[in-house]
Amino acid sequence: MSDTDIFGDVRVTTHRDGDDLLSAGLGLRGLAGTSTRFAQPASPTPAELRQRAIQSSWKGIADLGPLGGFGTLYGSVPNVPGREFTTFANLPGARASHRVLAQIPDDFDRNKRCLVVTASSGSRGIYGSIALAGGWGLPRGCAVAYTDKGGGAGYFDPADSTGVVLDGTRAKAGSAPLEFEPQGVSADAGIAVKHAHSGDHPEADWGRHVLQAARFGLAMLDRAFPDEAPFTAQNTTIIATGISNGGGAVLRAAGDDKDGILAAVVALEPNIHVRGAGRSFYDYATEAALLLPAALAARDFDGVPFARVGLASPTAWALRCASLRAHGRLTALMPGAQAEEALAMLRAGGWHDEVLATAASSTSLDLWRVVTVAYASAYLKRDAAHMPAGFSYRAYHAAGVVGPADALLKATWWAEGSGVPPGAGVLLAGGTDLSLDPTLPGVLSLRELQTGHGIEAEQLRAAVDATTAELPRDGLPILIVHGAQDGLIPAAFSSEPYVRWLRDAGRTPVFWKVPYAQHFDAFLAFPDFGDRHAPLLPFGYAALDRAWAHMNEGRALPEDAAVRDTRPRGAGPLTAETLALPQN
């Protein structure tokens, strides 16, 4: 390990005999089923928490439904016994620790040493990428190293000074090292979340997180197989892969990899930003939070799945239109014309119609506002008591009343929290008023941080600039897989400018733009949504297969056009013909 790596005590657990690394003993059927139960709901055991965390991570990323084709057309969930090595790690200069985890199967392939390194999607916990990295790597005898890259659901409750210890259970501050333990936060500040409140800028260090996890994985292989040590980048093939924010993290690692430890990088729907090209996530997400609720009144969204779920009525869309006109953001007089004007503004910003159709679902779920709150707090390095625009995270009882955290809900935070509330007994409060469009004040404030003037706006834009990618070394195989209909991280703002930038610099990435694929494979289990789209995860598995064949068999990398024949799933189960995976 590098002298700059700082690790705490390593917890080692074995997973055999009804338990395993890939599914915690649940198998495919159990992963797809209802949430696992805790014998004592208010005080689950570490094993119960781990099992539910693995299950929720799988269900958050993969379509495990009967029509989705997982386990028949692609992927599998075999029993993979082995050991886990996990610890809290620090990057030099960071205030808060983060988790790293190495899963080492008993049947690790000593003849073709392989380490898959990955970062969690979104702001998820340590198992957040298990459906991709674990699902591909563990069954073929690879070890897998994970990082939560400064996110995760190790929520700290200042009301009773409790947080999450290494085994996932909760404990008082001072009794054991905690996953996140902010200092000097008042008891009534609300729930403290690592991504938003660490005082660090974890996104600026995503690449360093991934490279650190790779070094941790090698060190744990040394510990697991001392007679065959040392494990190094020279004798162990290291493949970095991730999805969404995790995809952005592994591309950032490619640019930060000055020592050349990565052998290949496979990124799915990556949140990646190139200086001077495309658009940053915060930029287009705050634009969507502001304008899309108004644009939804346009006829273009009639019949679009999930487009208007969760909104009270067409009145809500018209109210956003009227509110934007009152604030000078729209000029049209009538609601229909106002909706068309908002839609035209989005199109002028680079949003394509096929992308807007799926972006609408994120609007109905209030995802744009929810996510950008966390990003703004992280960029401005705010603590739980001083989030931008008066936002805060508050615990609530099982009955839905804000107040001291309900013990039953609190026990699920680490296993079920996404790292960005609301969810798992924590809600997003503040940023609202008593008007008929109550969320608009907070959204305007978040958008003003991107487009406005002043110290905070300059600070935020500087923080975003610190997340731009660096150029990877020449000759590093890079494969990027992105859905053509991704409405959360549109390829036009992220993958496409990144690929152009690489090619202009003489690099030769492989870019698969998958027809009809969007951002959330897990949404495909909903019939009307799944009927219209194709999954992305199988193409990630296929890209990993091709990267592996290139490195170990000398096969040429595939062509960009290899995915052009994919079609929507339709009303029935996914078939090999509609999926049209590239052939090996």
C-alpha positions in Angstrom: 0.0 0.0 0.0 1.0 3.6 -0.6 2.4 5.6 2.3 -0.4 8.0 1.7 -3.1 5.4 2.5 -4.6 5.6 6.0 -6.6 2.6 7.1 -8.2 1.7 10.4 -8.5 -1.7 11.9 -9.6 -4.3 9.4 -12.6 -6.4 10.2 -12.5 -9.9 8.7 -15.6 -12.0 8.3 -16.2 -15.4 6.6 -19.2 -16.1 4.5 -19.9 -19.8 3.9 -22.5 -22.5 4.7 -25.8 -20.7 3.9 -24.1 -17.3 3.6 -21.9 -16.0 0.7 -20.3 -12.9 -0.8 -22.6 -12.3 -3.7 -26.1 -12.6 -2.2 -25.6 -13.1 1.6 -27.2 -16.5 1.1 -30.3 -15.2 -0.5 -29.7 -16.3 -4.1 -31.5 -14.7 -7.0 -35.0 -15.5 -5.7 -34.2 -14.1 -2.3 -32.6 -10.9 -3.6 -35.7 -10.2 -5.7 -38.1 -10.9 -2.8 -39.4 -8.7 0.0 -36.9 -7.1 2.4 -35.3 -9.6 4.8 -36.5 -9.5 8.4 -34.6 -8.6 11.6 -35.2 -11.0 14.5 -35.1 -8.0 16.8 -36.3 -5.1 14.6 -34.8 -2.3 16.8 -31.4 -4.0 17.2 -30.5 -6.1 14.1 -27.3 -8.1 14.1 -24.4 -7.3 11.9 -25.2 -10.3 9.7 -28.8 -9.2 9.3 -27.8 -5.7 8.4 -25.2 -6.9 5.9 -27.8 -9.2 4.3 -30.4 -6.4 3.9 -27.7 -4.0 2.6 -26.7 -6.4 -0.1 -30.3 -7.1 -1.0 -31.3 -3.4 -1.2 -28.1 -2.7 -3.2 -29.0 -5.3 -5.8 -32.6 -4.2 -6.0 -31.6 -0.6 -6.4 -29.5 -1.3 -9.5 -30.7 -4.4 -11.3 -34.0 -5.5 -12.8 -34.5 -8.8 -11.0 -38.2 -9.2 -12.0 -39.5 -12.2 -14.0 -39.5 -10.3 -17.3 -36.1 -8.8 -17.0 -33.9 -11.7 -18.1 -31.4 -11.6 -15.2 -30.2 -15.1 -14.6 -31.4 -16.4 -18.0 -30.2 -14.0 -20.7 -27.3 -12.5 -18.7 -25.9 -12.6 -15.2 -26.2 -15.2 -12.4 -26.2 -15.3 -8.6 -24.2 -18.5 -7.7 -23.1 -19.3 -4.2 -19.7 -17.6 -3.8 -18.2 -18.5 -0.4 -15.3 -16.4 0.8 -14.1 -13.6 3.1 -14.7 -9.9 3.5 -12.1 -7.4 4.7 -13.5 -4.0 5.6 -12.2 -0.9 7.3 -12.6 2.9 7.5 -10.1 4.6 5.3 -8.9 8.2 5.0 -7.4 10.2 2.2 -4.7 12.7 3.2 -6.3 16.1 4.0 -9.8 14.7 4.4 -11.8 15.3 7.6 -14.1 12.3 7.4 -13.3 8.6 6.9 -15.0 6.4 4.3 -15.5 2.7 3.9 -13.4 0.3 1.8 -14.3 -3.4 1.4 -12.5 -6.3 -0.3 -14.4 -9.5 -1.1 -12.1 -12.4 -1.7 -13.7 -15.7 -2.9 -12.5 -19.0 -1.8 -12.0 -20.0 -5.4 -10.0 -16.9 -6.3 -8.2 -17.8 -9.6 -4.5 -17.9 -8.7 -3.6 -18.6 -12.3 -5.3 -15.5 -13.7 -5.1 -13.1 -10.8 -7.9 -10.5 -11.1 -9.0 -7.7 -9.0 -12.2 -5.7 -9.9 -12.2 -2.3 -8.2 -15.4 -0.3 -8.1 -17.1 2.7 -6.5 -20.7 2.9 -5.3 -23.4 4.4 -7.6 -25.1 7.6 -6.5 -24.1 8.2 -2.8 -24.9 4.6 -1.8 -23.2 2.6 0.8 -20.3 0.2 0.4 -22.3 -2.6 -1.4 -23.7 0.0 -3.9 -22.0 -1.5 -6.9 -22.3 -5.2 -6.1 -24.8 -5.9 -8.9 -22.2 -4.8 -11.4 -18.7 -5.4 -10.0 -19.6 -8.3 -7.7 -22.1 -9.9 -10.1 -19.5 -10.0 -12.9 -16.3 -10.5 -10.9 -17.0 -12.9 -8.1 -18.4 -15.8 -10.2 -15.3 -15.8 -12.4 -12.9 -16.0 -9.4 -11.9 -12.3 -9.2 -11.6 -10.5 -5.9 -13.6 -7.3 -5.7 -12.6 -4.1 -3.9 -15.3 -1.5 -3.1 -15.3 2.1 -2.0 -18.2 4.3 -1.0 -16.1 7.3 -2.2 -17.2 9.5 0.7 -20.9 8.7 0.6 -22.9 6.0 2.3 -25.7 5.8 4.9 -23.6 5.9 8.1 -26.0 8.7 9.2 -25.2 10.5 12.5 -28.0 11.6 14.8 -26.9 14.6 16.9 -30.0 14.2 19.1 -28.5 11.2 20.8 -24.9 11.3 19.4 -25.1 8.0 17.6 -23.6 6.8 14.4 -22.7 3.6 12.6 -19.7 1.5 13.6 -17.7 -0.8 11.2 -20.1 -3.8 11.5 -23.2 -1.6 10.6 -24.7 -1.4 14.0 -25.2 1.9 15.8 -23.3 3.2 18.8 -22.7 6.3 20.8 -19.9 8.7 19.7 -16.8 7.9 21.7 -17.6 4.3 22.3 -16.1 3.1 19.0 -14.9 4.6 15.7 -17.9 5.7 13.7 -18.4 5.8 9.9 -19.3 9.5 10.2 -18.9 11.6 13.4 -19.3 15.3 12.8 -18.0 17.6 15.5 -19.7 20.5 17.2 -23.2 19.9 15.7 -26.1 20.9 17.9 -28.6 18.3 19.0 -31.4 19.9 17.0 -29.4 20.3 13.8 -31.1 17.3 12.1 -29.6 14.2 10.7 -26.0 14.5 9.5 -25.1 12.7 6.2 -21.6 12.1 5.1 -21.9 13.2 1.4 -23.6 16.4 2.3 -22.0 17.3 5.6 -18.5 15.9 5.9 -16.8 19.3 5.3 -14.7 17.6 2.6 -15.3 17.7 -1.2 -15.5 13.9 -1.8 -16.5 14.3 -5.5 -13.2 16.1 -6.2 -11.4 12.9 -4.9 -13.5 10.2 -6.6 -10.5 9.0 -8.6 -8.3 8.9 -5.6 -10.9 6.9 -3.7 -11.0 4.3 -6.5 -7.2 4.0 -6.7 -7.0 3.7 -2.9 -9.5 0.9 -3.0 -7.4 -0.9 -5.5 -4.4 -0.7 -3.3 -6.5 -1.9 -0.4 -7.7 -4.9 -2.4 -4.1 -5.9 -3.3 -3.1 -5.6 0.4 -6.0 -7.8 1.5 -5.1 -10.4 -1.2 -1.6 -10.4 0.4 -3.3 -11.1 3.8 -5.7 -13.8 2.4 -2.9 -15.7 0.5 0.4 -14.9 2.2 2.2 -17.7 0.5 1.5 -16.2 -2.8 2.2 -12.5 -1.9 2.9 -10.0 -3.0 -0.1 -9.1 -5.2 0.8 -6.2 -7.4 -0.5 -4.4 -10.5 2.3 -6.2 -12.4 1.0 -9.7 -11.5 -2.7 -9.0 -11.0 -5.1 -7.7 -13.6 -7.0 -4.7 -12.1 -10.2 -3.7 -13.9 -12.1 -0.6 -12.7 -15.8 -0.5 -13.2 -18.8 1.5 -11.9 -22.2 2.8 -12.8 -23.6 6.3 -12.6 -21.5 8.3 -10.1 -19.4 5.1 -9.8 -18.9 5.2 -13.5 -17.7 8.8 -13.2 -15.4 7.7 -10.4 -13.6 5.0 -12.4 -13.1 7.4 -15.3 -11.7 10.0 -12.9 -9.4 7.2 -11.6 -8.2 6.6 -15.1 -7.1 10.2 -15.3 -5.5 10.1 -11.8 -3.7 6.8 -12.4 -0.1 8.1 -12.7 1.4 4.8 -11.6 -0.5 2.8 -14.3 -2.1 0.3 -11.9 -5.4 0.0 -13.9 -5.4 -2.5 -16.7 -8.9 -1.4 -18.1 -11.8 0.8 -17.2 -15.5 0.0 -17.9 -17.9 2.8 -17.1 -21.7 2.6 -17.3 -23.8 5.8 -17.6 -21.0 7.8 -16.0 -21.5 11.2 -14.3 -18.4 12.7 -15.9 -17.6 16.3 -16.7 -15.0 17.7 -19.1 -13.8 21.2 -18.7 -15.3 23.4 -21.5 -17.6 20.7 -22.9 -20.9 19.2 -22.0 -22.6 20.3 -18.8 -22.0 19.5 -15.2 -24.6 17.5 -13.3 -25.4 20.3 -10.9 -26.0 22.7 -13.8 -28.5 20.6 -15.7 -30.1 19.0 -12.6 -30.9 22.4 -11.1 -32.3 23.5 -14.5 -34.5 20.4 -14.6 -35.7 21.0 -11.1 -36.8 24.4 -12.1 -38.2 24.0 -15.5 -39.4 20.4 -16.0 -42.4 20.7 -13.5 -43.7 23.4 -15.8 -42.9 21.6 -19.0 -44.8 18.6 -17.9 -48.1 20.4 -18.7 -47.1 20.2 -22.4 -48.9 17.7 -24.5 -45.5 16.0 -25.3 -45.8 14.3 -22.0 -49.3 12.8 -22.4 -49.1 9.1 -21.8 -45.4 9.1 -20.8 -44.9 6.6 -18.0 -44.2 8.1 -14.6 -44.2 11.6 -16.1 -46.9 12.8 -13.8 -46.9 10.4 -11.0 -46.8 12.0 -7.6 -48.1 15.4 -8.8 -51.5 16.3 -7.4 -53.1 17.3 -10.7 -52.5 19.3 -13.9 -53.0 22.3 -11.5 -49.6 21.7 -10.0 -47.9 22.0 -13.4 -49.9 25.2 -14.2 -48.9 26.6 -10.8 -45.2 26.1 -11.6 -45.8 27.8 -14.9 -47.5 30.8 -13.2 -44.8 30.9 -10.6 -42.0 31.0 -13.1 -43.8 33.8 -15.0 -44.2 35.8 -11.8 -40.4 35.5 -11.2 -39.7 36.6 -14.7 -38.5 33.2 -15.9 -41.3 32.8 -18.5 -43.0 35.4 -20.6 -46.0 33.6 -22.1 -49.5 34.5 -20.8 -51.4 31.2 -20.9 -50.6 28.0 -19.1 -50.3 25.9 -22.3 -47.9 28.4 -23.9 -45.9 28.7 -20.7 -45.4 24.9 -20.7 -44.3 25.0 -24.3 -41.9 27.9 -23.4 -40.4 25.9 -20.5 -40.0 22.9 -22.8 -38.3 25.0 -25.5 -35.9 26.3 -22.9 -34.9 22.8 -22.0 -34.4 21.8 -25.6 -32.3 24.9 -26.1 -30.1 23.7 -23.2 -29.4 20.5 -25.0 -32.1 18.2 -23.7 -33.3 15.8 -26.4 -37.0 14.7 -26.5 -36.2 11.0 -25.9 -34.2 12.0 -22.8 -36.8 14.4 -21.5 -39.4 11.5 -21.5 -37.4 9.6 -18.9 -36.2 12.8 -17.1 -39.9 13.5 -16.4 -40.0 10.5 -14.1 -37.2 11.9 -12.0 -39.2 15.1 -11.8 -42.3 13.4 -10.6 -40.2 11.6 -7.9 -38.7 15.0 -6.9 -35.3 13.6 -7.6 -33.7 16.7 -9.1 -34.4 18.8 -6.0 -33.5 16.1 -3.6 -30.1 15.3 -5.2 -29.0 18.9 -5.8 -29.6 19.8 -2.2 -27.0 17.3 -1.1 -24.6 18.4 -3.9 -24.9 22.1 -3.0 -24.3 21.3 0.7 -21.2 19.3 -0.2 -19.8 21.9 -2.6 -20.3 24.7 0.0 -18.9 22.4 2.8 -21.9 23.0 5.0 -22.8 21.0 8.2 -26.2 19.6 9.1 -27.3 22.8 10.7 -26.4 25.2 7.9 -27.5 23.6 4.6 -28.2 26.0 1.7 -31.6 27.6 1.4 -32.7 26.5 4.8 -32.8 22.8 4.0 -32.2 20.1 6.6 -32.6 16.4 7.0 -35.0 15.4 9.7 -35.9 12.1 11.3 -39.5 11.0 11.5 -41.6 8.4 13.3 -43.1 5.4 11.6 -46.4 7.4 11.6 -44.7 10.1 9.5 -44.4 12.7 12.2 -41.1 14.7 12.4 -39.4 14.2 15.8 -36.9 12.0 17.5 -36.0 9.1 15.2 -38.1 6.0 15.5 -36.0 3.1 16.7 -37.3 0.7 14.2 -36.7 3.1 11.3 -33.3 4.2 12.6 -32.1 0.6 12.7 -32.6 0.4 8.9 -30.6 3.5 8.0 -27.3 1.9 7.2 -28.8 -1.1 5.3 -31.5 0.8 3.3 -30.4 4.5 3.2 -29.4 5.8 -0.2 -26.9 8.3 1.2 -29.2 11.1 0.0 -32.4 11.5 2.0 -35.4 11.2 1.9 -35.8 7.6 2.7 -35.3 5.0 5.5 -36.9 7.2 8.1 -35.2 10.5 7.1 -36.9 13.3 5.2 -35.8 16.5 3.4 -37.2 19.6 5.2 -37.0 23.3 4.5 -36.5 25.2 1.3 -40.3 25.8 1.1 -42.9 28.5 1.7 -46.7 28.5 2.2 -47.4 29.4 -1.4 -49.3 27.2 -3.9 -45.9 26.2 -5.3 -44.1 25.5 -2.0 -40.9 23.9 -3.3 -40.0 26.8 -5.7 -38.0 29.0 -3.2 -35.5 26.3 -2.5 -35.2 25.3 -6.2 -34.6 28.9 -7.2 -31.9 29.2 -4.5 -30.2 26.1 -5.7 -30.3 27.3 -9.3 -29.0 30.7 -8.4 -25.9 29.1 -7.0 -25.1 27.8 -10.5 -26.1 30.9 -12.5 -25.8 33.8 -10.1 -23.2 36.0 -8.6 -21.7 36.4 -5.1 -19.3 34.5 -3.0 -21.4 31.3 -2.5 -22.1 31.0 -6.3 -18.4 31.4 -7.0 -17.5 28.9 -4.4 -20.0 26.4 -5.8 -18.8 26.8 -9.4 -15.2 26.4 -8.2 -16.1 23.2 -6.5 -17.8 21.9 -9.6 -14.7 22.8 -11.6 -12.6 20.7 -9.3 -14.6 17.6 -10.4 -13.5 17.8 -14.1 -11.7 14.8 -15.5 -8.0 14.4 -16.3 -6.8 12.7 -19.4 -6.0 9.0 -19.0 -2.7 7.5 -20.1 -2.4 6.5 -23.8 -3.2 2.9 -24.4 -5.5 2.3 -21.4 -8.6 0.4 -22.6 -11.6 2.4 -21.8 -15.2 1.2 -22.5 -18.2 3.4 -21.9 -21.8 2.2 -22.0 -24.6 4.7 -21.9 -28.3 4.5 -22.5 -29.6 6.6 -25.4 -32.6 7.5 -23.3 -30.9 8.2 -20.0 -32.8 11.1 -18.5 -30.8 11.5 -15.3 -27.3 11.7 -16.7 -27.9 12.4 -20.4 -25.1 11.1 -22.6 -25.1 14.4 -24.5 -23.9 16.2 -21.3 -21.5 13.5 -20.0 -20.3 10.5 -22.0 -20.4 12.0 -25.5 -18.3 15.1 -24.8 -15.9 12.9 -22.7 -15.5 10.5 -25.6 -14.9 13.3 -28.1 -12.3 14.8 -25.8 -10.5 11.5 -25.6 -10.5 11.0 -29.3 -9.3 14.5 -29.9 -6.4 13.7 -27.7 -5.5 10.6 -29.6 -7.1 8.1 -27.3 -9.3 5.3 -28.6 -12.2 4.6 -26.2 -15.1 2.2 -27.1 -18.5 3.9 -26.7 -21.7 1.8 -26.7 -24.8 4.0 -26.8 -27.5 1.5 -26.1 -30.9 2.2 -27.9 -33.9 2.5 -25.6 -31.9 2.1 -22.4 -32.4 4.7 -19.6 -30.8 5.3 -16.2 -32.7 3.0 -13.8 -32.8 -0.7 -14.7 -34.7 -1.2 -11.4 -37.6 0.8 -12.9 -38.0 -1.8 -15.7 -39.9 -4.1 -13.3 -42.8 -1.6 -13.6 -44.7 -2.9 -16.7 -45.5 0.2 -18.6 -42.0 1.6 -18.1 -40.3 -1.7 -18.8 -42.3 -2.3 -22.0 -40.7 0.8 -23.6 -37.1 0.4 -22.6 -34.1 -2.0 -22.7 -31.8 -2.7 -19.7 -28.3 -1.4 -19.5 -26.7 -3.8 -17.0 -26.3 -6.7 -19.5 -24.2 -4.4 -21.7 -22.0 -3.6 -18.8 -21.4 -7.3 -18.3 -20.7 -7.7 -22.0 -18.3 -4.8 -22.0 -16.4 -6.3 -19.0 -16.3 -9.6 -20.9 -14.8 -7.9 -23.9 -12.3 -6.0 -21.8 -11.2 -9.2 -20.1 -10.8 -11.0 -23.5 -8.8 -8.1 -24.8 -6.4 -8.2 -21.9 -6.1 -12.0 -21.5 -6.6 -13.4 -25.0 -5.4 -10.5 -27.1 -8.8 -10.0 -28.8 -9.5 -6.7 -30.4 -11.7 -4.3 -28.6 -15.3 -4.1 -30.0 -16.7 -1.5 -32.3 -19.0 1.3 -31.2 -21.8 0.1 -33.4 -22.0 -3.3 -31.7 -25.2 -2.4 -29.9 -27.3 -0.8 -32.6 -29.9 -3.6 -32.9 -31.3 -3.5 -29.4 -35.0 -2.9 -29.1 -37.5 -2.3 -26.3 -38.5 -5.2 -24.2 -42.2 -5.1 -25.0 -45.0 -6.4 -23.0 -43.6 -9.9 -22.6 -40.3 -11.1 -21.1 -37.0 -9.9 -22.5 -35.6 -12.1 -25.2 -32.1 -12.5 -26.7 -33.4 -11.0 -30.0 -34.6 -7.8 -28.4 -31.6 -7.5 -26.1 -29.2 -8.1 -29.0 -26.1 -8.3 -26.9 -22.8 -8.0 -28.8 -21.5 -11.4 -29.8 -18.1 -12.5 -28.5 
